[in-house]
C-alpha cells in the first residue's frame, strides 16, 4: 500500500504565475503600481522572501519563499488586499464628480 504525499507548502522556493483577472485588458501603469505596492504591504505584514517578480501585461510571475506561512494563505491574503484596494480606488473615483458633469 502506497502513501500519498502532500506537497510541502512552507520552507520552499516557489515559482508562481498568477492571473489576477482572467480575460481582462492589460494592466495599466496605475494597476501595476497597485500590484507592487500590495506585494510590498503583504511582505511587511507577514514576512516572506521575495527573490524576483515580473509584472506581465495580464499576469504576474513571482519567485518566493513563503517562510513560516502556507503558500495558499500568502496568495489568498495578497489577492484579498488587491481586491480591497481596487474597490476602494473605484469607490473614490465614483464619489468624485466628473469634470464633464461640471461643464455646461
Beta strands, then each sheet from edge to edge (+ up, - down):
strand 1: 13-18
strand 2: 49-55
strand 3: 60-65
sheet 1: 1+ 3- 2+
end
